[in-house]
């Protein structure tokens, strides 16, 4: 077992998938010779050659157009967007073609395509480099949206995404690319998609989160424990389709829920979870559902970025309001 970071686990999963299945190809800007802007494809070009690890022009529409064609003809392309904020020119191909191919052909064709993109803030990057627009893709029928939060989940979920017969948007929280290492066996074992992971058991409040925010949420759970509050922490992992059964079961136990994400407050996946809790879990709630999120602005540059990102203190305060609600 090797000690690997989250980005190292992505690289390990890509190499494993390509070794196991000759239909798997990687393409994107600088993914080949240079090994990717974050080194997620480092070594793949030398190992598998330029026909399977393809450097493309700086043209996201073209990258996804090629990937959709590859997928329709029996390959399993993994297309990289250097940053999620660069992916918007490719939305036409993703929404109008990748997501619709199975429906359009009445099941005769599928689109086993993975779109990888580093996303999220917290690294003081320029504009377009800090987007958290997972809700935009989650809104599209035919797409699955997956967000890992640890090396082990990155490895297992990426393998599952590559093996899935339909398109997957795989968003990698770059703020925690190299924050922690985890002992990980390269055994080719995939993790289940469409399933939440309960990271900590608790009985007083449910904290629901995904991506990089799992770190702050777990730290908030530690602080709450020091004050005698037992918090259950759930990593959603697949934000589309949502595993609401796990969340509902937790809220039935705790009676309180705080949803944490760095995307904007309005129109986010957190709002969808809160709405579903109102529809199906209202009688279990002892307090209103709380949301701790980014603000309805573009990520502010540099000095104000920390003010935008949800903090441990904000999560703890929201949990305390739920606990103290009368």
ZADO-1210 file (C-alpha; in nm, 4 decimals, padded with zeros to 6 digits):
<atoms>
<atom x="00.0000" y="00.0000" z="00.0000" code="UNK" pos="1"/>
<atom x="00.1268" y="00.3447" z="-00.0921" code="UNK" pos="2"/>
<atom x="00.0699" y="00.6734" z="00.0882" code="UNK" pos="3"/>
<atom x="-00.0997" y="00.8939" z="-00.1709" code="UNK" pos="4"/>
<atom x="-00.2651" y="01.2340" z="-00.1907" code="UNK" pos="5"/>
<atom x="-00.6044" y="01.2924" z="-00.3485" code="UNK" pos="6"/>
<atom x="-00.4486" y="01.3956" z="-00.6797" code="UNK" pos="7"/>
<atom x="-00.2146" y="01.0980" z="-00.6522" code="UNK" pos="8"/>
<atom x="-00.5173" y="00.8725" z="-00.6077" code="UNK" pos="9"/>
<atom x="-00.6706" y="01.0203" z="-00.9241" code="UNK" pos="10"/>
<atom x="-00.3499" y="00.9419" z="-01.1139" code="UNK" pos="11"/>
<atom x="-00.3434" y="00.5910" z="-00.9673" code="UNK" pos="12"/>
<atom x="-00.7046" y="00.5260" z="-01.0688" code="UNK" pos="13"/>
<atom x="-00.6462" y="00.6540" z="-01.4216" code="UNK" pos="14"/>
<atom x="-00.3418" y="00.4308" z="-01.4646" code="UNK" pos="15"/>
<atom x="-00.5296" y="00.1322" z="-01.3276" code="UNK" pos="16"/>
<atom x="-00.8290" y="00.1888" z="-01.5528" code="UNK" pos="17"/>
<atom x="-00.6095" y="00.2270" z="-01.8601" code="UNK" pos="18"/>
<atom x="-00.4119" y="-00.0869" z="-01.7750" code="UNK" pos="19"/>
<atom x="-00.7293" y="-00.2887" z="-01.7207" code="UNK" pos="20"/>
<atom x="-00.9184" y="-00.1700" z="-02.0293" code="UNK" pos="21"/>
<atom x="-00.7636" y="-00.0685" z="-02.3612" code="UNK" pos="22"/>
<atom x="-01.0800" y="00.1278" z="-02.4435" code="UNK" pos="23"/>
<atom x="-00.9963" y="00.3866" z="-02.1754" code="UNK" pos="24"/>
<atom x="-00.8265" y="00.6963" z="-02.3185" code="UNK" pos="25"/>
<atom x="-00.7355" y="01.0297" z="-02.1608" code="UNK" pos="26"/>
<atom x="-00.7490" y="01.3616" z="-02.3427" code="UNK" pos="27"/>
<atom x="-00.7205" y="01.7277" z="-02.2593" code="UNK" pos="28"/>
<atom x="-00.4953" y="02.0292" z="-02.2523" code="UNK" pos="29"/>
<atom x="-00.1420" y="01.9350" z="-02.1408" code="UNK" pos="30"/>
<atom x="-00.2492" y="01.5945" z="-02.0081" code="UNK" pos="31"/>
<atom x="00.0130" y="01.4129" z="-02.2158" code="UNK" pos="32"/>
<atom x="00.3786" y="01.5121" z="-02.2210" code="UNK" pos="33"/>
<atom x="00.3454" y="01.7589" z="-01.9323" code="UNK" pos="34"/>
<atom x="00.1291" y="01.5300" z="-01.7161" code="UNK" pos="35"/>
<atom x="-00.1450" y="01.7853" z="-01.6552" code="UNK" pos="36"/>
<atom x="-00.1456" y="02.1220" z="-01.4841" code="UNK" pos="37"/>
<atom x="-00.1876" y="01.9499" z="-01.1448" code="UNK" pos="38"/>
<atom x="00.0148" y="01.6381" z="-01.2459" code="UNK" pos="39"/>
<atom x="-00.2936" y="01.4168" z="-01.2351" code="UNK" pos="40"/>
<atom x="-00.1879" y="01.2416" z="-01.5575" code="UNK" pos="41"/>
<atom x="00.1845" y="01.2357" z="-01.4846" code="UNK" pos="42"/>
<atom x="00.3543" y="00.9333" z="-01.6419" code="UNK" pos="43"/>
<atom x="00.0530" y="00.8150" z="-01.8416" code="UNK" pos="44"/>
<atom x="00.1839" y="00.9439" z="-02.1759" code="UNK" pos="45"/>
<atom x="00.5119" y="00.7569" z="-02.1398" code="UNK" pos="46"/>
<atom x="00.3373" y="00.4397" z="-02.0238" code="UNK" pos="47"/>
<atom x="00.0422" y="00.4225" z="-02.2646" code="UNK" pos="48"/>
<atom x="00.1565" y="00.6340" z="-02.5583" code="UNK" pos="49"/>
<atom x="00.0199" y="00.9348" z="-02.7482" code="UNK" pos="50"/>
<atom x="-00.2724" y="00.7449" z="-02.9016" code="UNK" pos="51"/>
<atom x="-00.4272" y="00.6859" z="-02.5584" code="UNK" pos="52"/>
<atom x="-00.3065" y="00.9973" z="-02.3743" code="UNK" pos="53"/>
<atom x="-00.3883" y="01.2792" z="-02.6101" code="UNK" pos="54"/>
<atom x="-00.2757" y="01.6403" z="-02.5859" code="UNK" pos="55"/>
<atom x="-00.5492" y="01.8562" z="-02.7356" code="UNK" pos="56"/>
<atom x="-00.5716" y="02.2177" z="-02.8530" code="UNK" pos="57"/>
<atom x="-00.6986" y="02.4800" z="-02.6081" code="UNK" pos="58"/>
<atom x="-01.0579" y="02.4220" z="-02.7144" code="UNK" pos="59"/>
<atom x="-01.2973" y="02.2745" z="-02.4593" code="UNK" pos="60"/>
<atom x="-01.5778" y="02.2418" z="-02.7131" code="UNK" pos="61"/>
<atom x="-01.3486" y="02.0362" z="-02.9340" code="UNK" pos="62"/>
<atom x="-01.2266" y="01.8209" z="-02.6444" code="UNK" pos="63"/>
<atom x="-01.5798" y="01.7227" z="-02.5467" code="UNK" pos="64"/>
<atom x="-01.6928" y="01.6851" z="-02.9062" code="UNK" pos="65"/>
<atom x="-01.4126" y="01.4364" z="-02.9662" code="UNK" pos="66"/>
<atom x="-01.4867" y="01.2606" z="-02.6385" code="UNK" pos="67"/>
<atom x="-01.8565" y="01.2167" z="-02.7201" code="UNK" pos="68"/>
<atom x="-01.7656" y="01.0694" z="-03.0587" code="UNK" pos="69"/>
<atom x="-01.5138" y="00.8345" z="-02.8984" code="UNK" pos="70"/>
<atom x="-01.7670" y="00.7205" z="-02.6396" code="UNK" pos="71"/>
<atom x="-02.0354" y="00.6585" z="-02.9017" code="UNK" pos="72"/>
<atom x="-01.7943" y="00.4331" z="-03.0910" code="UNK" pos="73"/>
<atom x="-01.6918" y="00.2087" z="-02.8041" code="UNK" pos="74"/>
<atom x="-01.4099" y="00.3923" z="-02.6261" code="UNK" pos="75"/>
<atom x="-01.4198" y="00.5142" z="-02.2670" code="UNK" pos="76"/>
<atom x="-01.2718" y="00.8650" z="-02.2803" code="UNK" pos="77"/>
<atom x="-01.1695" y="01.0591" z="-01.9717" code="UNK" pos="78"/>
<atom x="-01.1656" y="01.4249" z="-02.0734" code="UNK" pos="79"/>
<atom x="-00.9962" y="01.6800" z="-01.8500" code="UNK" pos="80"/>
<atom x="-01.1033" y="02.0402" z="-01.8152" code="UNK" pos="81"/>
<atom x="-00.8072" y="02.2232" z="-01.6612" code="UNK" pos="82"/>
<atom x="-01.0476" y="02.4098" z="-01.4300" code="UNK" pos="83"/>
<atom x="-01.4243" y="02.3844" z="-01.3980" code="UNK" pos="84"/>
<atom x="-01.4482" y="02.7514" z="-01.4932" code="UNK" pos="85"/>
<atom x="-01.3005" y="02.6650" z="-01.8333" code="UNK" pos="86"/>
<atom x="-01.5678" y="02.4019" z="-01.9046" code="UNK" pos="87"/>
<atom x="-01.8511" y="02.6319" z="-02.0039" code="UNK" pos="88"/>
<atom x="-01.7692" y="02.6349" z="-02.3778" code="UNK" pos="89"/>
<atom x="-01.8100" y="02.2549" z="-02.3597" code="UNK" pos="90"/>
<atom x="-02.1567" y="02.2716" z="-02.2016" code="UNK" pos="91"/>
<atom x="-02.3181" y="02.2460" z="-02.5453" code="UNK" pos="92"/>
<atom x="-02.1498" y="01.9088" z="-02.6049" code="UNK" pos="93"/>
<atom x="-02.2115" y="01.7870" z="-02.2490" code="UNK" pos="94"/>
<atom x="-02.5781" y="01.8860" z="-02.2256" code="UNK" pos="95"/>
<atom x="-02.6988" y="01.8492" z="-02.5839" code="UNK" pos="96"/>
<atom x="-02.5049" y="01.5374" z="-02.6786" code="UNK" pos="97"/>
<atom x="-02.3353" y="01.3414" z="-02.3975" code="UNK" pos="98"/>
<atom x="-02.6331" y="01.3597" z="-02.1601" code="UNK" pos="99"/>
<atom x="-02.8903" y="01.2811" z="-02.4323" code="UNK" pos="100"/>
<atom x="-02.7214" y="01.0116" z="-02.6388" code="UNK" pos="101"/>
<atom x="-02.8864" y="00.7123" z="-02.4696" code="UNK" pos="102"/>
<atom x="-03.2309" y="00.8737" z="-02.4865" code="UNK" pos="103"/>
<atom x="-03.1854" y="01.0028" z="-02.8387" code="UNK" pos="104"/>
<atom x="-03.0960" y="00.6575" z="-02.9734" code="UNK" pos="105"/>
<atom x="-03.3517" y="00.4714" z="-02.7581" code="UNK" pos="106"/>
<atom x="-03.0716" y="00.2853" z="-02.5865" code="UNK" pos="107"/>
<atom x="-02.8835" y="00.1786" z="-02.8985" code="UNK" pos="108"/>
<atom x="-02.5897" y="00.3994" z="-02.8017" code="UNK" pos="109"/>
<atom x="-02.4550" y="00.5045" z="-02.4645" code="UNK" pos="110"/>
<atom x="-02.1938" y="00.7602" z="-02.3685" code="UNK" pos="111"/>
<atom x="-01.9403" y="00.6102" z="-02.1231" code="UNK" pos="112"/>
<atom x="-01.7594" y="00.9404" z="-02.0775" code="UNK" pos="113"/>
<atom x="-01.5969" y="01.0997" z="-01.7721" code="UNK" pos="114"/>
<atom x="-01.5348" y="01.4725" z="-01.7566" code="UNK" pos="115"/>
<atom x="-01.2716" y="01.5481" z="-01.4915" code="UNK" pos="116"/>
<atom x="-01.2343" y="01.9024" z="-01.3612" code="UNK" pos="117"/>
<atom x="-01.0521" y="02.0561" z="-01.0641" code="UNK" pos="118"/>
<atom x="-01.3005" y="02.2863" z="-00.8913" code="UNK" pos="119"/>
<atom x="-01.3623" y="02.5050" z="-00.5901" code="UNK" pos="120"/>
<atom x="-01.1914" y="02.7928" z="-00.4158" code="UNK" pos="121"/>
<atom x="-00.9437" y="02.8352" z="-00.1375" code="UNK" pos="122"/>
<atom x="-00.6179" y="02.8517" z="-00.3352" code="UNK" pos="123"/>
<atom x="-00.6229" y="03.2254" z="-00.4180" code="UNK" pos="124"/>
<atom x="-00.6434" y="03.1673" z="-00.7909" code="UNK" pos="125"/>
<atom x="-00.7559" y="03.4170" z="-01.0575" code="UNK" pos="126"/>
<atom x="-01.1068" y="03.4450" z="-01.1962" code="UNK" pos="127"/>
<atom x="-01.2482" y="03.1277" z="-01.3615" code="UNK" pos="128"/>
<atom x="-01.0201" y="02.9105" z="-01.1448" code="UNK" pos="129"/>
<atom x="-01.2406" y="02.8863" z="-00.8342" code="UNK" pos="130"/>
<atom x="-01.5857" y="02.7871" z="-00.9619" code="UNK" pos="131"/>
<atom x="-01.8227" y="02.5652" z="-00.7607" code="UNK" pos="132"/>
<atom x="-02.1051" y="02.5197" z="-01.0094" code="UNK" pos="133"/>
<atom x="-02.1856" y="02.1546" z="-00.9476" code="UNK" pos="134"/>
<atom x="-02.5568" y="02.2410" z="-00.9264" code="UNK" pos="135"/>
<atom x="-02.5565" y="02.3522" z="-01.2891" code="UNK" pos="136"/>
<atom x="-02.4527" y="02.0041" z="-01.4035" code="UNK" pos="137"/>
<atom x="-02.6709" y="01.8307" z="-01.1440" code="UNK" pos="138"/>
<atom x="-02.9700" y="02.0016" z="-01.3045" code="UNK" pos="139"/>
<atom x="-02.9150" y="01.8182" z="-01.6357" code="UNK" pos="140"/>
<atom x="-03.0988" y="01.4866" z="-01.6882" code="UNK" pos="141"/>
<atom x="-02.8629" y="01.2127" z="-01.8031" code="UNK" pos="142"/>
<atom x="-02.5594" y="01.3332" z="-01.6114" code="UNK" pos="143"/>
<atom x="-02.4158" y="01.1888" z="-01.2921" code="UNK" pos="144"/>
<atom x="-02.2144" y="01.4344" z="-01.0766" code="UNK" pos="145"/>
<atom x="-01.9518" y="01.2899" z="-00.8407" code="UNK" pos="146"/>
<atom x="-01.7258" y="01.4767" z="-00.5965" code="UNK" pos="147"/>
<atom x="-01.4619" y="01.2863" z="-00.3938" code="UNK" pos="148"/>
<atom x="-01.3344" y="01.4189" z="-00.0619" code="UNK" pos="149"/>
<atom x="-01.0422" y="01.1884" z="00.0210" code="UNK" pos="150"/>
<atom x="-00.7741" y="00.9860" z="-00.1603" code="UNK" pos="151"/>
<atom x="-00.9585" y="00.6580" z="-00.1050" code="UNK" pos="152"/>
<atom x="-01.2882" y="00.7944" z="-00.2314" code="UNK" pos="153"/>
<atom x="-01.1165" y="00.9624" z="-00.5271" code="UNK" pos="154"/>
<atom x="-00.9637" y="00.6306" z="-00.6327" code="UNK" pos="155"/>
<atom x="-01.2735" y="00.4164" z="-00.5905" code="UNK" pos="156"/>
<atom x="-01.5242" y="00.6654" z="-00.7261" code="UNK" pos="157"/>
<atom x="-01.3159" y="00.7502" z="-01.0331" code="UNK" pos="158"/>
<atom x="-01.2843" y="00.3834" z="-01.1213" code="UNK" pos="159"/>
<atom x="-01.6605" y="00.3465" z="-01.0837" code="UNK" pos="160"/>
<atom x="-01.7187" y="00.6550" z="-01.2979" code="UNK" pos="161"/>
<atom x="-01.4942" y="00.5265" z="-01.5775" code="UNK" pos="162"/>
<atom x="-01.6734" y="00.1898" z="-01.5759" code="UNK" pos="163"/>
<atom x="-02.0195" y="00.3487" z="-01.5782" code="UNK" pos="164"/>
<atom x="-02.2029" y="00.3251" z="-01.9126" code="UNK" pos="165"/>
<atom x="-02.3259" y="00.6854" z="-01.8983" code="UNK" pos="166"/>
<atom x="-02.1596" y="01.0274" z="-01.8669" code="UNK" pos="167"/>
<atom x="-02.0152" y="01.1323" z="-01.5322" code="UNK" pos="168"/>
<atom x="-01.8999" y="01.4788" z="-01.4293" code="UNK" pos="169"/>
<atom x="-01.6153" y="01.4100" z="-01.1845" code="UNK" pos="170"/>
<atom x="-01.5245" y="01.7213" z="-00.9864" code="UNK" pos="171"/>
<atom x="-01.1988" y="01.7165" z="-00.7916" code="UNK" pos="172"/>
<atom x="-01.1642" y="01.9618" z="-00.4995" code="UNK" pos="173"/>
<atom x="-00.8227" y="02.1032" z="-00.5790" code="UNK" pos="174"/>
<atom x="-00.7886" y="02.2787" z="-00.2411" code="UNK" pos="175"/>
<atom x="-00.7315" y="01.9365" z="-00.0836" code="UNK" pos="176"/>
<atom x="-00.5390" y="01.7796" z="-00.3725" code="UNK" pos="177"/>
<atom x="-00.2263" y="01.7541" z="-00.1568" code="UNK" pos="178"/>
<atom x="-00.3492" y="01.8287" z="00.1952" code="UNK" pos="179"/>
<atom x="-00.3555" y="01.4740" z="00.3301" code="UNK" pos="180"/>
<atom x="-00.2112" y="01.1358" z="00.2400" code="UNK" pos="181"/>
<atom x="-00.3831" y="00.8021" z="00.2827" code="UNK" pos="182"/>
<atom x="-00.2563" y="00.4458" z="00.2639" code="UNK" pos="183"/>
<atom x="-00.4145" y="00.3101" z="-00.0503" code="UNK" pos="184"/>
<atom x="-00.3922" y="-00.0257" z="-00.2242" code="UNK" pos="185"/>
<atom x="-00.4030" y="-00.0161" z="-00.6039" code="UNK" pos="186"/>
<atom x="-00.6418" y="-00.3102" z="-00.6143" code="UNK" pos="187"/>
<atom x="-00.8846" y="-00.1849" z="-00.8779" code="UNK" pos="188"/>
<atom x="-01.1770" y="-00.1887" z="-00.6354" code="UNK" pos="189"/>
<atom x="-01.4464" y="00.0643" z="-00.7226" code="UNK" pos="190"/>
<atom x="-01.6738" y="00.2333" z="-00.4700" code="UNK" pos="191"/>
<atom x="-02.0486" y="00.2515" z="-00.5143" code="UNK" pos="192"/>
<atom x="-02.1798" y="00.5564" z="-00.6926" code="UNK" pos="193"/>
<atom x="-02.5024" y="00.7287" z="-00.5842" code="UNK" pos="194"/>
<atom x="-02.4266" y="00.6549" z="-00.2185" code="UNK" pos="195"/>
<atom x="-02.3487" y="00.8848" z="00.0731" code="UNK" pos="196"/>
<atom x="-02.0644" y="00.8017" z="00.3091" code="UNK" pos="197"/>
<atom x="-02.1203" y="00.8439" z="00.6831" code="UNK" pos="198"/>
<atom x="-01.7848" y="00.9696" z="00.8099" code="UNK" pos="199"/>
<atom x="-01.8876" y="01.0001" z="01.1740" code="UNK" pos="200"/>
<atom x="-02.1793" y="00.8701" z="01.3785" code="UNK" pos="201"/>
<atom x="-02.3712" y="01.1086" z="01.6022" code="UNK" pos="202"/>
<atom x="-02.7064" y="01.1618" z="01.7674" code="UNK" pos="203"/>
<atom x="-02.7634" y="01.5361" z="01.8105" code="UNK" pos="204"/>
<atom x="-02.7238" y="01.6980" z="01.4677" code="UNK" pos="205"/>
<atom x="-02.6568" y="01.5846" z="01.1097" code="UNK" pos="206"/>
<atom x="-02.3892" y="01.7712" z="00.9145" code="UNK" pos="207"/>
<atom x="-02.4203" y="01.7123" z="00.5392" code="UNK" pos="208"/>
<atom x="-02.1393" y="01.8149" z="00.3062" code="UNK" pos="209"/>
<atom x="-01.9185" y="01.7151" z="00.0119" code="UNK" pos="210"/>
<atom x="-01.5825" y="01.7885" z="-00.1491" code="UNK" pos="211"/>
<atom x="-01.3245" y="02.0022" z="00.0273" code="UNK" pos="212"/>
<atom x="-01.5773" y="02.1147" z="00.2869" code="UNK" pos="213"/>
<atom x="-01.5581" y="01.7747" z="00.4551" code="UNK" pos="214"/>
<atom x="-01.2413" y="01.8917" z="00.6317" code="UNK" pos="215"/>
<atom x="-01.4036" y="02.1955" z="00.7921" code="UNK" pos="216"/>
<atom x="-01.7155" y="01.9957" z="00.8701" code="UNK" pos="217"/>
<atom x="-01.5232" y="01.7220" z="01.0482" code="UNK" pos="218"/>
<atom x="-01.3306" y="01.9855" z="01.2437" code="UNK" pos="219"/>
<atom x="-01.6596" y="02.1497" z="01.3370" code="UNK" pos="220"/>
<atom x="-01.7824" y="01.8098" z="01.4607" code="UNK" pos="221"/>
<atom x="-01.4716" y="01.7883" z="01.6804" code="UNK" pos="222"/>
<atom x="-01.5422" y="02.1309" z="01.8290" code="UNK" pos="223"/>
<atom x="-01.9044" y="02.0415" z="01.8876" code="UNK" pos="224"/>
<atom x="-01.7994" y="01.7184" z="02.0598" code="UNK" pos="225"/>
<atom x="-01.5830" y="01.9215" z="02.2955" code="UNK" pos="226"/>
<atom x="-01.9033" y="02.1057" z="02.3941" code="UNK" pos="227"/>
<atom x="-02.0989" y="01.7850" z="02.4434" code="UNK" pos="228"/>
<atom x="-02.2761" y="01.7848" z="02.1052" code="UNK" pos="229"/>
<atom x="-02.2660" y="01.4613" z="01.9054" code="UNK" pos="230"/>
<atom x="-02.2619" y="01.5385" z="01.5319" code="UNK" pos="231"/>
<atom x="-02.3123" y="01.2879" z="01.2518" code="UNK" pos="232"/>
<atom x="-02.1126" y="01.3798" z="00.9394" code="UNK" pos="233"/>
<atom x="-02.2295" y="01.2689" z="00.5953" code="UNK" pos="234"/>
<atom x="-02.0241" y="01.3054" z="00.2780" code="UNK" pos="235"/>
<atom x="-02.2770" y="01.3151" z="-00.0083" code="UNK" pos="236"/>
<atom x="-02.0079" y="01.2201" z="-00.2678" code="UNK" pos="237"/>
<atom x="-02.2564" y="01.1778" z="-00.5548" code="UNK" pos="238"/>
<atom x="-02.4595" y="01.4978" z="-00.5656" code="UNK" pos="239"/>
<atom x="-02.6622" y="01.3698" z="-00.8622" code="UNK" pos="240"/>
<atom x="-02.8448" y="01.1383" z="-00.8133" code="UNK" pos="241"/>
<atom x="-02.8797" y="01.2102" z="-00.4429" code="UNK" pos="242"/>
<atom x="-02.8831" y="00.9312" z="-00.1867" code="UNK" pos="243"/>
<atom x="-03.1575" y="01.0885" z="00.0226" code="UNK" pos="244"/>
<atom x="-03.2286" y="00.7673" z="00.2116" code="UNK" pos="245"/>
<atom x="-02.9023" y="00.7957" z="00.4062" code="UNK" pos="246"/>
<atom x="-02.9626" y="01.1624" z="00.4829" code="UNK" pos="247"/>
<atom x="-03.3245" y="01.1047" z="00.5861" code="UNK" pos="248"/>
<atom x="-03.2280" y="00.8156" z="00.8123" code="UNK" pos="249"/>
<atom x="-02.9704" y="01.0334" z="00.9852" code="UNK" pos="250"/>
<atom x="-03.2103" y="01.3255" z="01.0313" code="UNK" pos="251"/>
<atom x="-03.4748" y="01.0883" z="01.1665" code="UNK" pos="252"/>
<atom x="-03.2195" y="00.9979" z="01.4342" code="UNK" pos="253"/>
<atom x="-03.0836" y="01.3462" z="01.5121" code="UNK" pos="254"/>
<atom x="-03.3799" y="01.5739" z="01.4357" code="UNK" pos="255"/>
<atom x="-03.1511" y="01.8504" z="01.3099" code="UNK" pos="256"/>
<atom x="-02.9564" y="01.9149" z="00.9911" code="UNK" pos="257"/>
<atom x="-02.6885" y="02.1580" z="00.8739" code="UNK" pos="258"/>
<atom x="-02.5884" y="02.1514" z="00.5064" code="UNK" pos="259"/>
<atom x="-02.2413" y="02.2822" z="00.4232" code="UNK" pos="260"/>
<atom x="-02.1038" y="02.3724" z="00.0791" code="UNK" pos="261"/>
<atom x="-01.8900" y="02.6430" z="-00.0778" code="UNK" pos="262"/>
<atom x="-02.1137" y="02.6989" z="-00.3819" code="UNK" pos="263"/>
<atom x="-02.3404" y="03.0008" z="-00.3782" code="UNK" pos="264"/>
<atom x="-02.6331" y="02.9976" z="-00.1378" code="UNK" pos="265"/>
<atom x="-02.9033" y="03.0329" z="-00.4040" code="UNK" pos="266"/>
<atom x="-02.9917" y="02.7493" z="-00.6386" code="UNK" pos="267"/>
<atom x="-02.7314" y="02.5134" z="-00.4960" code="UNK" pos="268"/>
<atom x="-02.7417" y="02.1394" z="-00.4285" code="UNK" pos="269"/>
<atom x="-02.7861" y="02.2262" z="-00.0612" code="UNK" pos="270"/>
<atom x="-03.1189" y="02.3919" z="-00.1426" code="UNK" pos="271"/>
<atom x="-03.2319" y="02.0730" z="-00.3158" code="UNK" pos="272"/>
<atom x="-03.1398" y="01.8629" z="-00.0114" code="UNK" pos="273"/>
<atom x="-03.3248" y="02.1065" z="00.2176" code="UNK" pos="274"/>
<atom x="-03.6337" y="02.0915" z="-00.0050" code="UNK" pos="275"/>
<atom x="-03.6349" y="01.7127" z="-00.0027" code="UNK" pos="276"/>
<atom x="-03.5993" y="01.7114" z="00.3742" code="UNK" pos="277"/>
<atom x="-03.9039" y="01.9394" z="00.3926" code="UNK" pos="278"/>
<atom x="-04.0977" y="01.7044" z="00.1650" code="UNK" pos="279"/>
<atom x="-04.0027" y="01.3727" z="00.3223" code="UNK" pos="280"/>
<atom x="-03.8486" y="01.4421" z="00.6631" code="UNK" pos="281"/>
<atom x="-04.0442" y="01.7342" z="00.8054" code="UNK" pos="282"/>
<atom x="-04.1926" y="01.5373" z="01.0924" code="UNK" pos="283"/>
<atom x="-03.8444" y="01.4283" z="01.2018" code="UNK" pos="284"/>
<atom x="-03.7100" y="01.7830" z="01.2249" code="UNK" pos="285"/>
<atom x="-03.6860" y="01.9499" z="01.5630" code="UNK" pos="286"/>
<atom x="-03.5429" y="02.2704" z="01.4124" code="UNK" pos="287"/>
<atom x="-03.5327" y="02.4380" z="01.0701" code="UNK" pos="288"/>
<atom x="-03.2697" y="02.3048" z="00.8311" code="UNK" pos="289"/>
<atom x="-02.9648" y="02.5329" z="00.8323" code="UNK" pos="290"/>
<atom x="-02.7346" y="02.6022" z="00.5380" code="UNK" pos="291"/>
<atom x="-02.3755" y="02.7261" z="00.5552" code="UNK" pos="292"/>
<atom x="-02.2637" y="02.8232" z="00.2069" code="UNK" pos="293"/>
<atom x="-02.0762" y="03.0651" z="-00.0108" code="UNK" pos="294"/>
<atom x="-02.2347" y="03.3970" z="-00.0935" code="UNK" pos="295"/>
<atom x="-02.4244" y="03.4931" z="-00.4077" code="UNK" pos="296"/>
<atom x="-02.1216" y="03.6561" z="-00.5637" code="UNK" pos="297"/>
<atom x="-01.8369" y="03.5509" z="-00.7876" code="UNK" pos="298"/>
<atom x="-01.5493" y="03.4243" z="-00.5742" code="UNK" pos="299"/>
<atom x="-01.3708" y="03.7419" z="-00.4524" code="UNK" pos="300"/>
<atom x="-01.0038" y="03.7552" z="-00.5314" code="UNK" pos="301"/>
<atom x="-00.7272" y="03.6906" z="-00.2841" code="UNK" pos="302"/>
<atom x="-00.7822" y="03.8905" z="00.0353" code="UNK" pos="303"/>
<atom x="-01.1556" y="03.8299" z="00.0618" code="UNK" pos="304"/>
<atom x="-01.1528" y="03.4646" z="-00.0417" code="UNK" pos="305"/>
<atom x="-01.1341" y="03.3414" z="00.3175" code="UNK" pos="306"/>
<atom x="-01.4405" y="03.5519" z="00.4032" code="UNK" pos="307"/>
<atom x="-01.6338" y="03.3811" z="00.1236" code="UNK" pos="308"/>
<atom x="-01.5454" y="03.0229" z="00.2133" code="UNK" pos="309"/>
<atom x="-01.7581" y="02.8571" z="00.4847" code="UNK" pos="310"/>
<atom x="-01.5537" y="02.8386" z="00.8039" code="UNK" pos="311"/>
<atom x="-01.5490" y="02.6002" z="01.0963" code="UNK" pos="312"/>
<atom x="-01.6872" y="02.8788" z="01.3145" code="UNK" pos="313"/>
<atom x="-01.9840" y="02.9328" z="01.0814" code="UNK" pos="314"/>
<atom x="-02.0620" y="02.5597" z="01.0794" code="UNK" pos="315"/>
<atom x="-02.0433" y="02.5358" z="01.4587" code="UNK" pos="316"/>
<atom x="-02.2653" y="02.8437" z="01.4967" code="UNK" pos="317"/>
<atom x="-02.5276" y="02.6977" z="01.2611" code="UNK" pos="318"/>
<atom x="-02.5255" y="02.3686" z="01.4510" code="UNK" pos="319"/>
<atom x="-02.5635" y="02.5511" z="01.7813" code="UNK" pos="320"/>
<atom x="-02.8656" y="02.7415" z="01.6457" code="UNK" pos="321"/>
<atom x="-03.0261" y="02.4097" z="01.5528" code="UNK" pos="322"/>
<atom x="-02.9493" y="02.2612" z="01.8940" code="UNK" pos="323"/>
<atom x="-03.0796" y="02.5671" z="02.0817" code="UNK" pos="324"/>
<atom x="-03.3930" y="02.6147" z="01.8687" code="UNK" pos="325"/>
<atom x="-03.7166" y="02.6223" z="02.0654" code="UNK" pos="326"/>
</atoms>
